[in-house]
Amino acid sequence: MKIMAEKSIRERIIETSMRLFEANGYHKVTVDQIVKESGTSKGGFYHNFKSKDELLYIIHDQFITYVLEKAEEAYEKWDTPTERLQAIVKSFVMMIDLYRSQVTIFYQESLFLAPEYYTDIETKRDRYKKIMFTVISDGIESGEFRPELPVPIVSMAIFGMVNWIYKWYQKSGTYSIEQIADIYADMVLHSVLKSDSMENPAFQRFFLQSQESPFKPL
């Protein structure tokens, strides 16, 4: 309780609500429960949030804003589609470790977002999707990526494989989130790069080194 008390009222409410929403579902949790479990007050709640709907929106917005900013940073920082894609995939995977509860709640409760909040979330998701589509398209046009692969299918496949990590990832598991991020980036690049791009010395640092170690269970 001491650690919780050292956090701001806003942080305590957000952390407590995430735990309660994830365990019980959004509609089964009341503001009274959140206030009681977080050791705050209704006054403190409504000073920080207009409603429980806004609180759910803020929880969703945390991880969506993070991955969008990381994707925009990667696009600006790197020059080639391969470098951009590798950085975007890695940051996407790392997000699962930072915001796993938020992601879980999003998939459980996103349909319950009020229309005005859902629209804002959808706008950010569309911006993120556009960046991914652009990077894949640029890779094909530049000759780095395989031209026979449809941009939408490649992009949505990446979203699907990364989004599912929240279902099985454990901090205490055999592989760290950094290792998982490297593995996913390697798999994606091996799937989309042309053979001559695979041989490009500038991209070799993105690939896993061959190892003789046996398979390790998660």
C-alpha contacts under 8 A as a table, 3 or more apart, distances in Angstrom:
res1	aa1	res2	aa2	distance
1	M	4	M	5.08
1	M	5	A	6.07
2	K	5	A	5.02
2	K	6	E	6.40
3	I	6	E	5.26
3	I	7	K	6.95
4	M	7	K	5.49
4	M	12	R	6.45
4	M	38	S	7.93
5	A	8	S	7.59
5	A	12	R	7.90
7	K	11	E	6.09
7	K	12	R	6.24
8	S	11	E	5.18
8	S	12	R	6.20
9	I	12	R	5.12
9	I	13	I	6.13
9	I	40	T	6.70
9	I	44	G	6.80
9	I	45	F	7.87
10	R	13	I	5.24
10	R	14	I	6.21
10	R	44	G	8.00
10	R	45	F	7.56
10	R	48	N	6.21
11	E	14	I	5.15
11	E	15	E	6.07
12	R	15	E	5.26
12	R	16	T	5.99
12	R	38	S	5.68
12	R	40	T	7.99
13	I	16	T	5.22
13	I	17	S	5.93
13	I	34	I	6.64
13	I	35	V	7.10
13	I	38	S	5.75
13	I	40	T	7.60
13	I	45	F	7.25
14	I	17	S	5.22
14	I	18	M	6.14
14	I	55	L	7.32
14	I	59	I	7.29
15	E	18	M	5.27
15	E	19	R	6.45
16	T	19	R	5.24
16	T	20	L	6.25
16	T	34	I	6.33
16	T	37	E	6.62
16	T	38	S	5.69
17	S	20	L	5.02
17	S	21	F	5.79
17	S	34	I	5.80
18	M	21	F	5.14
18	M	22	E	5.91
18	M	59	I	7.57
18	M	101	S	6.57
18	M	102	Q	7.05
18	M	105	I	7.34
19	R	22	E	5.31
19	R	23	A	6.17
19	R	101	S	7.63
20	L	23	A	5.17
20	L	24	N	5.74
20	L	25	G	7.21
20	L	26	Y	7.89
20	L	29	V	6.69
20	L	34	I	7.62
21	F	24	N	5.34
21	F	25	G	4.57
21	F	26	Y	4.84
21	F	28	K	7.98
21	F	29	V	6.60
21	F	105	I	6.80
22	E	25	G	5.87
22	E	26	Y	7.76
22	E	101	S	7.09
22	E	104	T	6.98
22	E	105	I	5.71
22	E	108	Q	7.93
24	N	28	K	6.11
24	N	29	V	6.80
25	G	28	K	5.64
25	G	29	V	6.76
25	G	108	Q	7.56
25	G	109	E	7.31
26	Y	29	V	5.62
26	Y	109	E	6.51
27	H	30	T	7.53
29	V	33	Q	6.48
29	V	34	I	7.38
30	T	33	Q	5.20
30	T	34	I	6.46
31	V	34	I	5.06
31	V	35	V	6.10
31	V	42	K	7.61
31	V	52	K	6.92
32	D	35	V	5.17
32	D	36	K	6.11
32	D	42	K	7.39
33	Q	36	K	5.13
33	Q	37	E	5.99
34	I	37	E	5.28
34	I	38	S	5.95
35	V	38	S	5.29
35	V	39	G	5.98
35	V	40	T	5.06
35	V	41	S	5.41
35	V	42	K	6.34
35	V	45	F	7.14
36	K	39	G	5.27
36	K	40	T	6.55
36	K	41	S	7.47
37	E	40	T	7.91
40	T	44	G	6.35
40	T	45	F	7.41
41	S	44	G	5.05
41	S	45	F	6.22
42	K	45	F	4.88
42	K	46	Y	6.15
43	G	46	Y	5.37
43	G	47	H	5.98
44	G	47	H	5.10
44	G	48	N	6.46
45	F	48	N	5.45
45	F	49	F	5.96
46	Y	49	F	4.92
46	Y	50	K	5.64
46	Y	51	S	6.87
47	H	50	K	7.46
49	F	52	K	7.31
49	F	54	E	6.25
49	F	55	L	6.21
50	K	53	D	7.93
50	K	54	E	6.13
50	K	55	L	7.90
51	S	54	E	5.26
51	S	55	L	6.50
52	K	55	L	4.95
52	K	56	L	6.31
53	D	56	L	5.19
53	D	57	Y	6.32
53	D	113	L	6.50
53	D	114	A	6.49
54	E	57	Y	4.94
54	E	58	I	6.19
54	E	117	Y	7.53
55	L	58	I	5.13
55	L	59	I	6.34
56	L	59	I	5.18
56	L	60	H	6.38
56	L	113	L	7.09
57	Y	60	H	5.14
57	Y	61	D	5.97
57	Y	113	L	6.71
57	Y	117	Y	6.06
57	Y	118	Y	7.70
57	Y	121	I	7.99
58	I	61	D	4.92
58	I	62	Q	6.23
59	I	62	Q	5.56
59	I	63	F	7.69
59	I	102	Q	5.80
60	H	63	F	6.31
60	H	64	I	6.66
60	H	102	Q	5.98
60	H	103	V	7.29
60	H	105	I	7.69
60	H	106	F	5.89
60	H	110	S	7.95
60	H	121	I	7.60
61	D	64	I	5.18
61	D	65	T	5.74
61	D	121	I	6.62
62	Q	65	T	5.53
62	Q	66	Y	6.34
62	Q	99	Y	7.81
62	Q	102	Q	7.53
63	F	66	Y	4.95
63	F	67	V	6.32
63	F	95	M	6.96
63	F	99	Y	5.94
63	F	102	Q	6.75
63	F	103	V	7.20
64	I	67	V	5.47
64	I	68	L	6.15
64	I	121	I	7.53
64	I	124	K	6.94
64	I	125	R	6.98
65	T	68	L	5.16
65	T	69	E	6.09
65	T	124	K	7.24
66	Y	69	E	5.31
66	Y	70	K	6.21
66	Y	95	M	7.53
67	V	70	K	5.05
67	V	71	A	6.06
67	V	91	S	6.81
67	V	92	F	5.98
67	V	95	M	6.86
67	V	128	Y	7.69
68	L	71	A	5.14
68	L	72	E	6.20
68	L	124	K	7.17
68	L	125	R	7.86
68	L	127	R	7.44
68	L	128	Y	5.44
69	E	72	E	5.11
69	E	73	E	6.07
70	K	73	E	5.00
70	K	74	A	6.13
70	K	88	I	6.93
70	K	91	S	6.46
71	A	74	A	5.08
71	A	75	Y	6.20
71	A	87	A	7.74
71	A	88	I	5.29
71	A	91	S	7.66
71	A	128	Y	7.18
71	A	131	I	7.17
72	E	75	Y	5.13
72	E	76	E	6.31
72	E	131	I	7.59
73	E	76	E	5.24
73	E	77	K	5.92
74	A	77	K	5.08
74	A	78	W	5.96
74	A	84	R	5.49
74	A	87	A	5.97
74	A	88	I	6.33
75	Y	78	W	5.89
75	Y	79	D	7.67
75	Y	84	R	5.63
76	E	79	D	7.70
78	W	81	P	7.97
78	W	83	E	5.97
78	W	84	R	5.70
79	D	83	E	7.04
79	D	84	R	7.30
80	T	83	E	5.36
80	T	84	R	6.26
80	T	139	G	7.78
81	P	84	R	4.99
81	P	85	L	5.92
81	P	135	V	5.53
81	P	136	I	7.07
81	P	138	D	6.18
81	P	139	G	4.99
81	P	144	E	7.55
82	T	85	L	5.18
82	T	86	Q	6.13
82	T	139	G	6.87
82	T	144	E	7.21
82	T	189	L	7.50
82	T	193	L	7.97
82	T	203	F	7.65
83	E	86	Q	5.24
83	E	87	A	6.24
83	E	203	F	7.69
84	R	87	A	5.25
84	R	88	I	6.10
84	R	135	V	7.04
85	L	88	I	5.09
85	L	89	V	6.06
85	L	132	M	7.74
85	L	135	V	6.59
85	L	136	I	7.68
86	Q	89	V	5.35
86	Q	90	K	6.21
86	Q	185	A	5.53
86	Q	189	L	7.28
86	Q	206	F	7.33
87	A	90	K	5.21
87	A	91	S	6.20
88	I	91	S	5.28
88	I	92	F	6.04
89	V	92	F	5.02
89	V	93	V	6.26
89	V	158	I	7.92
89	V	181	A	7.30
89	V	184	Y	7.27
89	V	185	A	5.81
90	K	93	V	5.23
90	K	94	M	6.16
90	K	181	A	4.88
90	K	182	D	6.70
90	K	184	Y	7.46
90	K	185	A	6.16
91	S	94	M	4.98
91	S	95	M	6.14
91	S	181	A	7.71
92	F	95	M	5.26
92	F	96	I	7.22
92	F	162	V	7.07
93	V	96	I	5.61
93	V	97	D	7.57
93	V	162	V	6.05
93	V	165	I	7.81
93	V	177	I	7.41
93	V	180	I	7.48
93	V	181	A	5.38
93	V	184	Y	7.86
94	M	97	D	5.54
94	M	98	L	6.68
94	M	177	I	6.20
94	M	178	E	6.97
94	M	181	A	6.48
95	M	98	L	5.03
95	M	99	Y	5.76
95	M	100	R	7.49
96	I	99	Y	5.33
96	I	100	R	4.83
96	I	103	V	7.25
96	I	163	N	7.90
96	I	165	I	7.08
96	I	166	Y	6.10
97	D	100	R	5.57
97	D	171	K	7.63
97	D	177	I	6.61
99	Y	102	Q	5.24
99	Y	103	V	6.21
100	R	103	V	5.10
100	R	104	T	6.12
100	R	166	Y	6.07
101	S	104	T	5.07
101	S	105	I	6.14
102	Q	105	I	5.18
102	Q	106	F	6.04
103	V	106	F	4.97
103	V	107	Y	6.44
103	V	166	Y	7.24
104	T	107	Y	5.47
104	T	108	Q	6.29
104	T	166	Y	6.92
105	I	108	Q	4.97
105	I	109	E	5.62
105	I	110	S	7.42
106	F	109	E	5.35
106	F	110	S	4.93
107	Y	110	S	5.93
109	E	112	F	5.59
109	E	113	L	7.40
110	S	113	L	5.54
110	S	118	Y	7.78
113	L	117	Y	6.18
113	L	118	Y	5.50
114	A	117	Y	5.44
114	A	118	Y	6.05
115	P	118	Y	5.00
115	P	119	T	6.09
116	E	119	T	5.41
116	E	120	D	6.74
117	Y	120	D	5.27
117	Y	121	I	6.43
118	Y	121	I	5.12
118	Y	122	E	6.05
119	T	122	E	5.06
119	T	123	T	6.15
120	D	123	T	5.10
120	D	124	K	6.52
121	I	124	K	5.29
121	I	125	R	6.22
122	E	125	R	4.98
122	E	126	D	6.03
123	T	126	D	5.14
123	T	127	R	6.30
124	K	127	R	5.03
124	K	128	Y	6.28
125	R	128	Y	5.09
125	R	129	K	6.14
126	D	129	K	4.96
126	D	130	K	6.05
127	R	130	K	5.08
127	R	131	I	6.40
128	Y	131	I	5.23
128	Y	132	M	6.49
129	K	132	M	5.17
129	K	133	F	6.14
129	K	155	S	7.71
130	K	133	F	5.05
130	K	134	T	6.00
131	I	134	T	5.06
131	I	135	V	6.18
132	M	135	V	5.19
132	M	136	I	6.28
132	M	155	S	6.19
133	F	136	I	5.31
133	F	137	S	6.05
133	F	151	V	6.11
133	F	152	P	6.62
133	F	155	S	6.11
134	T	137	S	5.04
134	T	138	D	5.91
135	V	138	D	5.06
135	V	139	G	6.10
136	I	139	G	5.04
136	I	140	I	6.42
136	I	145	F	7.49
136	I	151	V	5.99
136	I	154	V	7.73
136	I	155	S	7.30
137	S	140	I	5.22
137	S	141	E	6.23
137	S	151	V	6.13
138	D	141	E	5.07
138	D	142	S	5.94
139	G	142	S	5.22
139	G	143	G	6.26
139	G	144	E	5.15
139	G	145	F	4.93
140	I	143	G	5.24
140	I	144	E	6.01
140	I	145	F	4.61
140	I	146	R	6.09
140	I	147	P	5.32
141	E	144	E	7.72
141	E	145	F	7.93
141	E	147	P	7.90
142	S	145	F	7.62
143	G	146	R	7.41
143	G	147	P	7.74
143	G	194	K	7.71
144	E	193	L	5.88
144	E	194	K	5.94
144	E	196	D	7.95
144	E	197	S	5.53
145	F	192	V	5.29
145	F	193	L	4.38
145	F	194	K	5.26
145	F	197	S	7.63
146	R	149	L	6.00
146	R	192	V	5.68
146	R	193	L	5.81
146	R	194	K	5.13
147	P	150	P	7.72
149	L	153	I	7.62
149	L	154	V	6.79
149	L	192	V	7.59
150	P	153	I	5.53
150	P	154	V	6.26
151	V	154	V	5.35
151	V	155	S	6.10
152	P	155	S	5.17
152	P	156	M	6.04
153	I	156	M	5.22
153	I	157	A	5.93
154	V	157	A	5.15
154	V	158	I	6.36
155	S	158	I	5.27
155	S	159	F	6.40
156	M	159	F	4.96
156	M	160	G	6.07
157	A	160	G	5.10
157	A	161	M	6.18
158	I	161	M	5.37
158	I	162	V	6.19
158	I	188	V	7.45
159	F	162	V	5.46
159	F	163	N	5.88
160	G	163	N	5.23
160	G	164	W	6.26
161	M	164	W	5.55
161	M	165	I	7.09
162	V	165	I	5.56
162	V	184	Y	7.99
163	N	166	Y	6.56
164	W	167	K	5.69
164	W	168	W	7.69
165	I	168	W	5.68
165	I	169	Y	5.67
166	Y	169	Y	5.58
169	Y	173	G	7.33
170	Q	173	G	5.08
171	K	176	S	6.85
171	K	177	I	7.54
173	G	176	S	7.00
173	G	218	L	5.64
174	T	216	K	7.14
174	T	217	P	7.01
174	T	218	L	5.34
175	Y	179	Q	5.96
175	Y	180	I	6.43
175	Y	218	L	6.91
176	S	179	Q	5.18
176	S	180	I	6.29
177	I	180	I	4.96
177	I	181	A	6.01
178	E	181	A	5.07
178	E	182	D	6.32
179	Q	182	D	5.11
179	Q	183	I	6.19
180	I	183	I	5.01
180	I	184	Y	6.12
181	A	184	Y	5.23
181	A	185	A	6.12
182	D	185	A	5.16
182	D	186	D	6.09
182	D	206	F	7.67
182	D	207	F	7.90
182	D	208	L	7.37
183	I	186	D	5.10
183	I	187	M	6.20
183	I	208	L	7.12
184	Y	187	M	5.07
184	Y	188	V	6.14
185	A	188	V	5.20
185	A	189	L	6.11
185	A	206	F	7.45
186	D	189	L	5.27
186	D	190	H	6.05
186	D	206	F	6.52
186	D	207	F	5.28
186	D	208	L	6.49
187	M	190	H	5.20
187	M	191	S	6.20
188	V	191	S	5.09
188	V	192	V	6.37
189	L	192	V	5.29
189	L	193	L	5.63
190	H	193	L	5.83
190	H	198	M	7.51
193	L	197	S	5.87
193	L	198	M	6.13
194	K	197	S	5.21
194	K	198	M	6.30
195	S	198	M	5.04
195	S	199	E	6.65
196	D	199	E	5.17
196	D	200	N	6.59
197	S	200	N	5.07
197	S	203	F	7.74
198	M	203	F	7.12
198	M	204	Q	7.57
199	E	203	F	7.70
199	E	204	Q	7.44
200	N	203	F	5.60
200	N	204	Q	6.80
201	P	204	Q	5.33
202	A	205	R	7.13
203	F	206	F	5.70
203	F	207	F	7.59
204	Q	207	F	5.64
205	R	208	L	7.95
